[in-house]
Amino acid sequence: MAESPVGRVRWYLVFWLFVLGAVSFLDRVNISVAGMALAQEYHLSQVRLGTIFSAFLIGYALFQTPGGWLADKFGPRYVLTIGVAWWGIFTALTASLSSQIVGALVYLFLIRLLLGAGEAIIYPASNRFVSQWIPSQERGLANGLIFAGVGAGTAIAPIFVTYLIIHYGWRSSFWASAILGLIVGTVWYVFARNTPEEHPLVSEDELSYIQKFRTTNSDSTPEKGVGWMQIVRNRNVLAVTASYFCFGYVAWIFFSWFYIYLAKVRGLDLKTSAYYSTLPPIAIVICSLGGGIISDSLTKTYGKRIGRCGVACAALFMAAIILVVGSRVANAPLASVVLSAGAGALYIAQSSYWSITADIGSTSSGFVSGFMNMGGQFGGALTASLTPIIAEHYGWTSSFMAAAILSALGGLAWLLVEPERSLVET
């Protein structure tokens, strides 16, 4: 690897993508912390609240491909700026909805659906940025930092939102999130550029370094002859997508329901619930980075079958076991810690999903990973609605058992993946 030059403009912008990602997750998970207050004001059952949670994920899943197309066409600077403004508007609309409005469920569903559609831009646009700004040998670290925003935003949300709810009411948390988003979006627009060639602060040395090791980005445009039918008929793609559906189902229990579970089922007070709700995202940050390091290391030594598929399979089975154990622990604080470890175990597999879709997708890796990620978000949408239904009829232990079963099935799906066989070969 060539020695990196002094210039660090690209890393400042990567850091700001981390901030944007954290704010986007704050915007999407603040409703789970404020959910009990919101449900009480609008007289919503947990099942109806779950429907509202699902609305975001449906919008998010459906608009990932259009979001990627927009990022490719107009560039990450403009698309992300418009996207953040969009998030701010629909987050603010949630707070401005009158408590006396007739049909609140419908309005909240539509607002969250459109919020999800706007937030679908964040990672396609970030990927477009990485392809233009980051030399190939630095992209693992860059993507690791960007996706760490998932854990950071989710960790910040319980404490930040709970404080605002206690002192100023639940609506204040949405106003604050909207204003914060507009601020970070403005900073991004002022300092970012679509390419390093356009940025006035990029030195000649840094630009030369980026250009020398940057590879041509073709991820977002499938090569000629690779279309939807070839994607949906490919066993590797279907297996990884099915596994990521299971991954999304399990992950979104923690994003949507963990705070409410600790407060209503485990009997923890508001502040204590907020404290323990930060444990899963902390585990996610640590294990996402650690899983990537482990996967890369084993791949170099033993090949992709062990390093990618084996690590992901083992991680999902480990998560399943921990979920079963954690849901049955009687002590509430200890159960919180054990279940959080389950979230961490799950995210050990995260890097394998994105690495393997890049491998099997070849020049169509953007298309393949987008299809896979759509499956993951539909899994999340299902858990947002199905989890409270299972809990209502069979108890919360059964909800975590269902998640454990899906996690194990997701691990089994990895056994069907042939990591050395690319899509263009089939």
N, C-alpha and C positions, 0 to 999 in steps of 0.2 A: 504493500500500500504506500502510495506516495505521501510525503510529509505535507500536512495541511498548511496552507499559507496563513499569514496573520489575519487576513480579512475574516470577519465573523458576521457579516450582515445576514447571511442565510440562516444562521443559528438564532439570531434575534427574531427573525420572522417565524422560524419553527417554534420558538418559545411562544410567540403570540398566537400561533395556531393551537398550541396547548391551552392558552387562556381562552380562546374562542370555543374550543371543545369543552372546557370546564363550564363555561357560561351556558353553552347549549344544553349540557346535561343538568345544570341547575334549573334551567327553564322547563326541562321535560319531567324532572322528578320532584319539583317543588309541590306539585299537586298531591303526591303521595303523602307528604308530611302534612300538608294543609287539608288532606282529604276528609278527615273526621269533622273538622269545622265546616268545610264546604258542604258535606253531606247533611249535616244538621241544619244548616241555613236553608238549603233547597229541598229538604225532606227526601233525601235519596237513600235507598237501601245500599248495602255493600255490593249487591249484584249490579245495581244501576251505576254505582261508582266505578265498578270494574268495567262496565261498558264505556264509560268516559275515558278510562285509562286505555282501553283498546283502541279508541278512535285515533289517538296520537300515532300508535304503531301502524295502523292501517295506512294512514296518510304517509308516514315515514317510509313504509315498505313500497308503496305504489309509485312514489315519486323519486326513487333512487336513480333509475335509469335516465329519466328526463333531467334530473339534477346533474348527472355526469355529462350529459350532452351539452347543457348550458355552460358548465365549467370549461369544457373543451372549446366551445365556440367563442365565449366572451372572456375567458380567463378568470383565475381565482380571485383577483383583486376586486373586480366589479361584482361578481356573482356572490361572493361571501358578504360583501358590504350590503347588497340588496337583501340577502338572506337574513342577516342579523336584524336589519330594519323590520323585515317581515316577522321575525320571532318576537320582536319588541311589541309590535302592533297587536298580535294575537294573544300575547301574554297579558298585555294591558286590558284587552277586551274581556279576558276572564275576570279581572278585578272589577271592571266597570259594569258587569251584568247585575241588574237589580234583583234583590232578594224576593221581590214581589212579582217577577215576571212569570207569565204562564208558559209552560213548556220549557222549563229551564234545562231539562235533560237534553232536549233536541239542540238548543243553542250551545250548550257546553260540549256536546258531541261534535258539532260542526266546527266550533272554535278549536278544539283539540285536534281534529282531523286536519284542519288547515295549518295549524302550528306544526304538526308532523310533516306535512308536505313541504313547508319552508325549511325545516331543519334537515330534511333529506339531502340538502346540498353540502353539508359540512364536510363529510369525508370524501366524496368524489372530488370536491374542489381542493381539499387538502392533498389528495393524491395527485391531482394535476399540478399543484405547486411543487410537490416533491419531485415529480418527473422533470420539471424545468430547472429547478434550483439546486437539487442535491445530487452530488456524484454518486454513482451506483454503490460504492463501497461504504457510504455513510447512510444509506437509506434505512437500514435496520434500526440504527439508533434514532434517526429522525422520526420514523413511524412509531417507535416505542415511546418517544416523548409526546408525540401528538396524541396517541391513544391513551396515554397516562391521564389525559384530561377527563376521560370517562370516570376513572376512580376519583380524581380530585373534585370534580363537580358534584359527584354523588356523595362524597364525604362532607363537603362543605354544606350541602343543602339542609340536612337535618338540624345542624346547629344554627345556621344563618336564618332559616325559615322559622324555626321554633322560637328563636329570640324575637323576631318581628311579630309573630302571632301573639306571644305572651304580652308584649308591650304595646302593639299597635293594631292587632287584629289580622285575620288571615289575608285580607285583601292587600295589605301593605307588602306582603312577601312577593306578590305578583307585580306590583308597581315597582318595587326595588329591583326585581329581576329584569324587568323591561328596561329600566333606566340604565342598569349596569350593562346590558347587552348593547344598547345604543352607544354607550361610551367606548366599549372595546371595539365595536364595529367601526366607529369613527377613527380611532387610532390605527386600525388595520388599513383603512382606506388611505390615510395620510402617508403612512410609512411603507406600505407594500407596493410591489409592482408585479405584473404577470410574469416577467422574465428578468433574470439578473442583468441582461443587456440594457434594460430600460431604467435600472435603478442608479441614481446619481451617486450614491454612497458606496457602491461596489467598486473596490480597487481593481486595477488591471491584473494584479496577481490572483486575486480571488476569482475574477471572471475567467481568467485563463485556466485556473484549476478546475472550476465547474465545467467549463466547456470540454476540457480534456477527458474527464471521466464521466461526463453525462452521457447516458444512452438515449437514443431516440425513443420518445414515448409513443407507443402504439396500443397501449392497454385499453384505451377507451374506444378504439375502433377495431372491431373484429375483422380479421383478414377476409378477403373475398372467398366466398364459398362456405364460410362458417356462419350459420344462422340459428334461429331459434330451434328448428327441428333437430339439428345436430347437437345442440346443447341438451335438449330434453331427452334425447335418446342415448346419451352417453352415460355409461354406468358410473364412471368416476364422479362426474358432475352430480348425478342424482344421489349418490351415496354421501358425498360431502354436504350437499344441500340438505338432505334428510337429517344428517347429524347436526348441522348448524341450526335446523329447526328445533331439534331437541335442546341444543345449547341455549338458544334464545328463550325457550320456554323456562328453563331453569334460571337463567340470568335475571329475567324480568320479575321473578318472584321477589328477588332482593331489591330491584329498582322500584317496584310498584307496591309491594305488600309488607315488606319486612318491618318498617316503622309501625304500621298499624297492627301487625301481628304482635310485636313486643308490647305495645300499649294496651291493646284490648284483650289479647289472649294470655300473655305472660304477666299482665298486671303491672307493668313498669310505668312510673309517672312520665309526664311529658319530657322533662329534662333528661331523665335517665334513658328513655327510649331514644332520644336524639343522640345521646352519647354512644350507646351501643349500635345505633344505626350507622355510625361512621366506620365500624369495624369491617363490614364486607367490602366497601370501596378501598379501604387501606390494603386489605388482602388482595384485592383485584390489581391494584397498582404494582404491588410487590411481585405477585405471581405472574402477571403478564410479562414483566421484564425478565423475571427468572425463568419462566417457561421458554421464552425466546432464546435465552442463552443456552439452556439445556438442550433444546431442540437443535440449534445450530451445532453445538458441540458433538452430540450423538450422530447427527447427519454426516459430519466430516469423518467420524470414526467408523460408523457402521452403515451408513447409507440412509436414504430417505424412508425406507420401509420401517426402520427402527426410530430414526430421528424425528420424522414427521408423524407417520401413522401410529407408531408404537407409543410415543409420548402422549398424543391426543387420546388414544384409546385408554391408556392407563389413567390419565387425568380424569376422564369422564367416569370411569368406574370408581376411582377414589372419591370423586364428588358424590356419587350415588350412595356409597357406604356412609360417608360423613353426614349426609342429609338424613338418612334413616336414624343414625345414632343421635344426632343433634335434636331431631324432633321429639325424641323420647326422653331427653334429659329433663329431670324434674326441676332443677335449680335454674331460674330464669337467666341470671348473668352468665352461668356456664353454658347454657343452651345457646345464648347469643354468640359466645365465642366459638363454640363448635360449629354452628351453622355458618358463621362467617368464614371459618376455615373451609367449609364446603364451597363457598363462592370463590375463594382463592384457588382451590383445587381445580375447579371448573376452568378458570382463566389461565391455568398452565397450558391448556390446549389452544388458546386463542391464536398464537403465532402460527401454529400448524395449519389452521384453516386458511389463513391468508397466504402463507408460503406455498401450500400445495396447489391452490387455485392458480397462483402465478406460474407454477411448474407445468401443470397439466393444460392450462389455457394457452401457454406459449404466447403468440402475438395477439391472442384473444383473451388474455388474462383479466382485463378490465370487465369484459362482458361476462366471463365465467364467475368472477368474484362478486359482481353485482347481482347475478342470479342467485348465488349462494346467500348473500347477505339479505336479499329479499325473503328467502326462506326463514332466516333467523328472526327477522322482524315479525313475520306472521306467527312464528312460535311464541314470540313475546306478546303479540296481540291475543293469542289464545289463552295464555296464562293469566293475563290481566282480567279476562272475563271468567275463565273456568275455575281459577283458584278459589274465589269466594263461593262459587256454587258448590264445589266439593266440600269446602269448609262448612257451609251451612247445613249440608245433608249428612256429612260423615265425620266432620271435625277437621281441625287444622293439621293434625298428624297425618291424616289421609292426603291432604293437599301436598305435604312434603313427600309422602310416599309416592304419589303420582309423579312428582318431579324427579325423584330418585329413579323410578322405572324408566322415564324418558332419558335421563342421563345415561343409564346403562345401555339403552337401545342406541343412543348416539355413539357410545363407545364401540358397540358391535358394528355399526355402519362403517367405521374406519377399516375393518377387516376386509371390506370389499374394494377398497381403494388400491389401484395399481399406480404408485407415485411416479414410476419411470415412464409411463405411457401417456403421451400428450394427446390433447384433443384432436390435433390435426392429423394424427396417425390413424384415427378410427373412422 
